[in-house]
Amino acid sequence: MEYTFRKATVEDLDGVETIYNHIHDMEEAGVFTTGWERGVYPVRETAEKALSRGDLYVCESDGKILASAILNNLQDEYYKECNWLYEAEDKDVSVLHTLVVEPSLGKQNIGTEFVKYWENLAKEEGYKVLRMDTNVRNKIARHFYATKGYREVGTVQTVFNGIPGLELVMMEKKL
């Protein structure tokens, strides 16, 4: 299967929202744990806001949206609470938010290819450090990013998108 990675357009929003809903379905069925909540995060408005900022990206094949992510240099307030391994000014940090892959696609390496796309894009744009966070309970994501060279540098307790008491694992990699 051939993948195309690109900035999203308004026509992609339905596909992104469908992936969000499929992930919520799987979480509610107990298939895996992300720590996200239907109706709270991620929701269509999450994608719409990213699209309006110009930082929503998608992976497509044959006109079908297979994955999406928000790629920018916006570090949420709780990022300041972390003891990062690499000192970097905000302008030197690229952040991955809300990487989602259609769950029905199984192990087709779409997530791996999306991370490679982000890393290459960040290099081209002159970033020096890559950062992200994930819910401490999201063992699948934590393992996935560890296999890509991301190091867990600590946890932060926060209210995230209105969800209180979340414990987020902060992850980092130097380019």
Secondary structure as the mmCIF struct_conf table of DSSP 4:
data_model
#
loop_
_struct_conf.conf_type_id
_struct_conf.id
_struct_conf.beg_label_comp_id
_struct_conf.beg_label_asym_id
_struct_conf.beg_label_seq_id
_struct_conf.end_label_comp_id
_struct_conf.end_label_asym_id
_struct_conf.end_label_seq_id
STRN STRN1 THR A 4 LYS A 7
HELX_RH_3T_P HELX_RH_3T_P1 VAL A 10 ASP A 12
HELX_RH_AL_P HELX_RH_AL_P1 LEU A 13 GLU A 28
TURN_TY1_P TURN_TY1_P1 ALA A 29 GLY A 30
BEND BEND1 VAL A 31 VAL A 31
STRN STRN2 GLU A 37 GLU A 37
TURN_TY1_P TURN_TY1_P2 ARG A 38 VAL A 40
STRN STRN3 TYR A 41 TYR A 41
BEND BEND2 PRO A 42 PRO A 42
HELX_RH_AL_P HELX_RH_AL_P2 ARG A 44 ARG A 53
TURN_TY1_P TURN_TY1_P3 GLY A 54 GLY A 54
STRN STRN4 LEU A 56 SER A 61
TURN_TY1_P TURN_TY1_P4 ASP A 62 GLY A 63
STRN STRN5 LYS A 64 ASN A 72
BEND BEND3 ASN A 73 ASN A 73
HELX_RH_3T_P HELX_RH_3T_P2 GLU A 77 GLU A 81
BEND BEND4 CYS A 82 CYS A 82
BEND BEND5 LEU A 85 TYR A 86
HELX_RH_3T_P HELX_RH_3T_P3 ASP A 90 ASP A 92
STRN STRN6 VAL A 93 VAL A 101
HELX_RH_3T_P HELX_RH_3T_P4 PRO A 103 LEU A 105
BEND BEND6 LYS A 107 ASN A 109
HELX_RH_AL_P HELX_RH_AL_P3 ILE A 110 GLU A 124
TURN_TY1_P TURN_TY1_P5 GLU A 125 GLY A 126
STRN STRN7 VAL A 129 ASN A 135
TURN_TY1_P TURN_TY1_P6 VAL A 136 ARG A 137
HELX_RH_AL_P HELX_RH_AL_P4 LYS A 139 THR A 147
TURN_TY1_P TURN_TY1_P7 LYS A 148 GLY A 149
STRN STRN8 ARG A 151 PHE A 160
TURN_TY1_P TURN_TY1_P8 ASN A 161 GLY A 162
STRN STRN9 ILE A 163 LYS A 174
#
